[in-house]
Amino acid sequence: MLSIYINGAGCISPQETAAGGPMLANLREYEQVKLATVDPDYKQWIDVKQIRRMSRVVKMGVGAANLSLQAAGIAMPDAIVTGTAYGCLDDTGVFLTKMVNQQEEMLTPTAFIQSTHNTVGGQIALLLGCNAYNNTFVHRGFSFENALLDTIMMLREGSAQQILVGGLDELTPHSYQILSRFGLYKKEPVKTMELLNSPTCGTIAGEGAAFFTLGVQPGTNTAAELTGISTLYKPMWEGEVIGHIMKFLEDNNYTPNDIDLLVTGRNGDIGQDEIYEEVVEALFPEHPEASFKHLCGEYPTAVGFGMWLANGILADQAVPEAAMFYGQAPRRIKKILLYNHHQGTHHSLVLLSHVE
């Protein structure tokens, strides 16, 4: 089987992930129910005149994509694949608000054109001058995973050598208000570093963009290989998830003991974190465990931030203290299993291996 390497990674999130330097060195702690991204200076990638007209999520995507390409030392990818559940919410909100206020008359088309889900992928291609394959997956909690699967298939069939793939979602006042009605978020502000031990329902809302340059040949700075990925939709009970993880490891010729570090998508919602407890108890009782959603908040493509973190852990051979949830980080980290679920329905597994 052809190996697939993570040659570059870029992330824009509620942490200072775009600044470079040691991972999570300047930890940002919050005490609120929604987290916004820490925006870098976008002028380094985008023309000033264009920045004014660009929505936040497009800027996030363009920034993370450029960071990933810079890390990989590549100017032009062979394809661009994007995953997003909500797309350009801000522009959608602008368009719908104007439609109501102006009674569907004299509407400017710009906000409508820029409200589609594939705006980000298209804008990255325009700025890079990339005329190759460009696809956007909009599959709720599996948007990023399906973008990854598409990328893996293309690389394995040999139709591309280097592919830029990413997942991103933004949070707007409108979307936060709507999602709050479903009881997804905490009623009271909570300290992010205490979130995972919270005894109440609901989590904190987040947003971000994470892009990766995947290739069939390792680059000079490559630290991780994407060994496997799998998804499971609406399992009936915990046992189905445990069985799925076991089969996934077997298919890749591993056992739970081969995993050096478990990275989970715990989010501080007592109802949703239960499944992580069950899985850990059954398969990884004494394994060191790291988590990431207290750093970036909960959103459908948050697993992209988790994969960025896992890739950084393999590169540094160290786990940031803020990310450790249980146990001691191993001295040598060869295999990381990233297990995440979104709202209990979309379960995904990503297996990363260290490249010597």
C-alpha positions as CSV (number, residue, x, y, z in Angstrom):
1,M,0.0,0.0,0.0
2,L,1.3,3.4,-1.0
3,S,2.4,5.5,2.0
4,I,0.8,9.0,2.4
5,Y,2.8,11.7,4.2
6,I,1.8,14.9,5.9
7,N,4.4,17.3,4.4
8,G,3.0,20.5,5.7
9,A,0.3,21.6,8.1
10,G,-1.3,25.0,8.8
11,C,-3.9,26.0,11.3
12,I,-5.8,29.1,12.3
13,S,-7.7,28.6,15.6
14,P,-8.7,30.2,18.9
15,Q,-5.0,29.5,19.9
16,E,-2.0,31.2,18.5
17,T,-1.4,28.4,16.0
18,A,-0.4,30.6,13.0
19,A,2.5,32.3,14.8
20,G,5.0,29.5,14.4
21,G,7.4,28.6,17.2
22,P,6.8,25.8,19.8
23,M,3.3,24.4,19.7
24,L,0.8,26.0,22.1
25,A,3.7,27.9,23.7
26,N,1.5,31.0,24.3
27,L,-1.6,29.2,25.6
28,R,-4.8,31.3,25.4
29,E,-7.2,30.5,28.2
30,Y,-10.8,31.7,28.0
31,E,-13.7,31.9,30.3
32,Q,-16.6,32.1,27.9
33,V,-19.0,29.9,26.0
34,K,-17.8,30.7,22.4
35,L,-14.2,31.0,21.1
36,A,-13.2,33.0,18.1
37,T,-10.0,32.5,16.0
38,V,-6.8,34.5,16.7
39,D,-6.3,36.0,13.3
40,P,-2.8,36.5,11.9
41,D,-1.8,39.3,9.6
42,Y,-3.6,38.3,6.4
43,K,-1.8,40.9,4.4
44,Q,1.1,38.5,3.9
45,W,-1.0,36.3,1.7
46,I,-3.9,38.5,0.4
47,D,-4.0,41.8,-1.3
48,V,-5.2,44.7,1.0
49,K,-8.0,45.6,-1.4
50,Q,-9.3,42.0,-1.4
51,I,-9.1,41.6,2.3
52,R,-11.9,44.3,2.8
53,R,-14.4,42.3,0.7
54,M,-13.5,38.8,2.1
55,S,-15.5,37.1,4.8
56,R,-13.7,35.8,7.8
57,V,-14.0,32.1,6.9
58,V,-12.4,32.7,3.5
59,K,-9.5,34.6,5.1
60,M,-9.1,31.7,7.7
61,G,-9.0,29.2,4.9
62,V,-6.6,31.1,2.7
63,G,-4.3,31.7,5.7
64,A,-4.2,28.1,6.8
65,A,-3.7,26.8,3.3
66,N,-0.8,29.1,2.7
67,L,0.8,28.1,6.1
68,S,0.5,24.5,5.0
69,L,2.1,25.0,1.6
70,Q,4.9,27.1,3.1
71,A,5.6,24.3,5.7
72,A,5.7,21.8,2.8
73,G,7.9,24.1,0.6
74,I,5.4,23.8,-2.2
75,A,4.1,26.7,-4.4
76,M,1.4,24.8,-6.3
77,P,-0.6,21.7,-5.2
78,D,-1.9,19.2,-7.8
79,A,-5.4,19.5,-6.3
80,I,-7.4,21.3,-3.6
81,V,-9.9,19.5,-1.4
82,T,-11.9,21.2,1.3
83,G,-14.4,20.1,3.9
84,T,-16.8,22.4,5.6
85,A,-20.2,21.7,7.3
86,Y,-21.5,25.3,7.5
87,G,-19.6,27.1,4.7
88,C,-19.7,30.9,4.5
89,L,-22.2,31.5,7.3
90,D,-21.4,35.2,7.6
91,D,-22.2,36.0,3.9
92,T,-25.3,33.8,4.1
93,G,-26.5,35.8,7.1
94,V,-25.8,39.1,5.3
95,F,-27.7,37.9,2.2
96,L,-30.7,36.6,4.1
97,T,-30.9,39.7,6.3
98,K,-30.9,42.0,3.2
99,M,-33.5,39.8,1.5
100,V,-35.9,40.3,4.4
101,N,-35.1,44.0,5.0
102,Q,-35.3,45.0,1.4
103,Q,-38.3,42.7,0.7
104,E,-36.4,40.7,-1.9
105,E,-35.8,43.8,-4.0
106,M,-32.5,45.4,-5.2
107,L,-30.3,42.7,-3.8
108,T,-26.5,42.8,-4.4
109,P,-25.4,39.5,-5.8
110,T,-22.0,39.5,-4.2
111,A,-23.1,38.2,-0.8
112,F,-25.1,35.4,-2.5
113,I,-22.2,34.4,-4.7
114,Q,-19.8,34.3,-1.7
115,S,-22.3,32.4,0.5
116,T,-21.8,29.1,-1.1
117,H,-19.8,26.3,0.6
118,N,-17.1,26.1,-2.1
119,T,-16.2,29.8,-1.9
120,V,-13.1,29.0,0.2
121,G,-11.7,26.3,-2.1
122,G,-12.3,28.5,-5.1
123,Q,-10.7,31.5,-3.5
124,I,-7.6,29.5,-2.6
125,A,-7.3,28.3,-6.2
126,L,-7.8,31.8,-7.6
127,L,-5.0,33.3,-5.3
128,L,-2.6,30.4,-6.1
129,G,-3.6,30.3,-9.8
130,C,-4.3,26.6,-9.5
131,N,-6.6,25.2,-12.3
132,A,-6.4,21.6,-11.1
133,Y,-9.1,19.4,-9.4
134,N,-11.0,21.4,-6.8
135,N,-13.7,19.8,-4.6
136,T,-15.6,20.7,-1.5
137,F,-17.3,18.2,0.8
138,V,-20.3,19.3,2.8
139,H,-21.1,16.2,5.0
140,R,-21.8,17.7,8.4
141,G,-19.6,16.0,11.0
142,F,-17.8,14.0,8.3
143,S,-16.9,16.9,6.0
144,F,-13.1,16.9,6.8
145,E,-12.9,13.1,7.0
146,N,-14.5,12.7,3.5
147,A,-12.1,15.4,2.1
148,L,-9.3,13.3,3.5
149,L,-10.6,10.1,2.0
150,D,-11.0,11.7,-1.4
151,T,-7.4,12.9,-1.1
152,I,-6.1,9.5,-0.1
153,M,-7.9,7.8,-3.1
154,M,-6.5,10.4,-5.6
155,L,-2.9,10.0,-4.3
156,R,-3.2,6.2,-4.3
157,E,-4.5,6.0,-7.9
158,G,-1.6,8.3,-9.0
159,S,-3.6,11.2,-10.4
160,A,-1.8,13.6,-8.1
161,Q,1.5,13.8,-6.1
162,Q,0.8,16.7,-3.7
163,I,-2.7,17.6,-2.6
164,L,-3.8,20.5,-0.3
165,V,-6.7,19.3,1.9
166,G,-8.4,21.1,4.8
167,G,-11.4,21.5,7.0
168,L,-12.9,24.7,8.3
169,D,-16.0,26.2,9.9
170,E,-16.8,29.6,11.3
171,L,-19.1,30.8,14.1
172,T,-21.4,33.8,13.7
173,P,-23.8,35.4,16.1
174,H,-26.7,33.9,14.1
175,S,-25.3,30.4,14.1
176,Y,-24.5,30.5,17.8
177,Q,-28.0,31.7,18.6
178,I,-29.6,28.9,16.5
179,L,-27.4,26.1,17.8
180,S,-27.9,27.3,21.4
181,R,-31.6,26.4,21.0
182,F,-30.6,22.8,20.7
183,G,-28.9,22.9,24.1
184,L,-25.5,22.2,22.5
185,Y,-23.6,24.8,24.6
186,K,-23.0,25.6,28.3
187,K,-25.4,28.0,30.0
188,E,-22.7,29.6,32.0
189,P,-19.1,30.6,31.0
190,V,-16.5,28.0,31.9
191,K,-12.7,28.2,32.1
192,T,-11.4,26.3,29.1
193,M,-8.7,24.5,31.1
194,E,-11.4,23.2,33.4
195,L,-13.9,22.3,30.6
196,L,-13.1,18.6,30.3
197,N,-14.0,18.0,34.0
198,S,-17.3,19.9,33.8
199,P,-20.2,17.9,35.3
200,T,-22.9,19.6,33.2
201,C,-24.4,19.2,29.7
202,G,-23.3,21.3,26.7
203,T,-19.9,22.4,25.5
204,I,-18.3,25.6,24.2
205,A,-18.6,26.7,20.6
206,G,-15.5,27.1,18.4
207,E,-14.3,27.7,14.9
208,G,-11.1,27.3,12.9
209,A,-9.3,26.2,9.8
210,A,-6.7,23.4,9.4
211,F,-5.0,22.6,6.1
212,F,-2.5,19.8,5.2
213,T,-0.3,19.2,2.3
214,L,-0.4,15.4,1.7
215,G,2.0,13.7,-0.7
216,V,3.3,10.2,-1.7
217,Q,6.9,11.3,-1.1
218,P,8.1,12.6,2.3
219,G,9.6,16.1,2.4
220,T,12.6,17.3,4.4
221,N,10.5,18.3,7.4
222,T,7.9,15.5,7.2
223,A,7.2,14.0,10.6
224,A,4.0,12.0,10.2
225,E,2.5,9.5,7.9
226,L,-1.3,9.2,7.5
227,T,-1.7,5.5,8.1
228,G,-5.4,5.1,8.1
229,I,-8.8,6.8,8.4
230,S,-12.3,5.4,9.1
231,T,-15.8,6.7,9.8
232,L,-18.8,5.3,11.6
233,Y,-22.3,6.8,11.3
234,K,-24.9,6.6,14.1
235,P,-23.7,3.5,16.0
236,M,-26.5,1.8,18.0
237,W,-24.4,1.5,21.2
238,E,-20.9,1.8,22.6
239,G,-20.1,-1.8,21.8
240,E,-20.4,-1.1,18.1
241,V,-17.8,1.8,18.4
242,I,-15.4,-0.4,20.3
243,G,-15.8,-3.2,17.7
244,H,-15.2,-0.7,14.9
245,I,-12.0,0.6,16.5
246,M,-10.7,-3.0,17.0
247,K,-11.4,-3.8,13.4
248,F,-9.8,-0.6,12.2
249,L,-6.6,-1.4,14.2
250,E,-6.6,-5.0,12.9
251,D,-7.0,-3.8,9.3
252,N,-3.8,-1.8,9.8
253,N,-2.1,-4.7,11.5
254,Y,-2.1,-3.1,15.0
255,T,-3.4,-3.8,18.4
256,P,-4.4,-1.3,21.1
257,N,-1.0,-1.9,22.7
258,D,0.8,-0.5,19.6
259,I,-0.8,2.9,20.2
260,D,1.5,5.2,22.1
261,L,-0.9,8.1,22.5
262,L,-4.7,8.4,22.3
263,V,-6.0,11.8,21.2
264,T,-9.8,12.2,21.8
265,G,-12.4,14.8,21.0
266,R,-13.7,15.1,24.6
267,N,-15.6,18.4,24.8
268,G,-16.8,18.8,28.4
269,D,-20.4,17.7,27.7
270,I,-21.1,15.1,30.3
271,G,-23.5,13.2,27.9
272,Q,-21.2,13.2,24.9
273,D,-18.0,12.4,26.8
274,E,-19.5,9.2,28.1
275,I,-18.6,7.3,24.9
276,Y,-14.9,8.3,25.2
277,E,-14.9,6.9,28.8
278,E,-16.4,3.6,27.5
279,V,-13.9,3.2,24.7
280,V,-10.9,4.1,26.9
281,E,-12.0,1.7,29.6
282,A,-12.5,-1.2,27.1
283,L,-9.4,-0.7,24.9
284,F,-7.0,1.8,26.3
285,P,-7.3,1.6,30.1
286,E,-3.7,2.7,31.0
287,H,-2.9,4.7,27.8
288,P,-1.9,8.3,28.0
289,E,-4.6,10.5,26.6
290,A,-4.6,14.0,25.1
291,S,-7.6,16.1,24.1
292,F,-8.1,19.2,22.0
293,K,-11.6,20.6,22.0
294,H,-11.0,22.7,25.2
295,L,-8.4,24.5,23.1
296,C,-10.4,25.1,19.9
297,G,-14.1,24.7,20.9
298,E,-16.6,22.3,19.3
299,Y,-17.5,22.6,15.6
300,P,-18.1,19.9,12.9
301,T,-14.6,20.0,11.4
302,A,-12.7,20.3,14.8
303,V,-11.0,17.0,14.0
304,G,-8.8,19.1,11.6
305,F,-7.4,20.9,14.7
306,G,-7.0,17.5,16.4
307,M,-5.0,16.2,13.4
308,W,-2.9,19.4,13.3
309,L,-2.1,18.8,17.0
310,A,-1.3,15.1,16.5
311,N,1.0,15.9,13.6
312,G,2.8,18.5,15.8
313,I,3.2,16.0,18.6
314,L,4.9,13.5,16.3
315,A,7.1,16.3,15.0
316,D,8.2,17.6,18.4
317,Q,8.1,14.1,20.1
318,A,6.4,15.9,23.0
319,V,2.8,16.6,24.1
320,P,2.0,20.2,25.1
321,E,1.0,20.2,28.8
322,A,-2.3,22.0,28.1
323,A,-3.3,19.1,25.8
324,M,-2.7,16.2,28.2
325,F,-5.8,14.8,29.8
326,Y,-4.7,11.6,31.4
327,G,-1.4,10.0,32.3
328,Q,2.2,10.9,31.3
329,A,3.2,11.6,27.8
330,P,5.5,8.8,26.5
331,R,9.1,9.7,25.8
332,R,8.9,8.2,22.3
333,I,5.7,8.6,20.3
334,K,5.4,6.4,17.2
335,K,1.7,5.9,16.8
336,I,-1.2,8.2,17.5
337,L,-4.8,7.2,17.3
338,L,-7.2,10.2,17.0
339,Y,-10.7,9.3,17.9
340,N,-13.5,11.9,17.6
341,H,-17.2,12.1,17.4
342,H,-19.5,14.9,16.6
343,Q,-22.8,15.1,18.5
344,G,-22.7,11.3,19.1
345,T,-23.6,10.5,15.5
346,H,-20.5,11.1,13.4
347,H,-17.6,8.9,14.7
348,S,-14.1,9.0,13.1
349,L,-10.7,7.5,13.5
350,V,-7.4,8.8,12.2
351,L,-4.2,6.9,12.6
352,L,-0.9,8.7,12.3
353,S,2.6,7.2,12.4
354,H,6.0,8.9,13.1
355,V,8.3,9.1,10.1
356,E,11.9,8.4,11.2
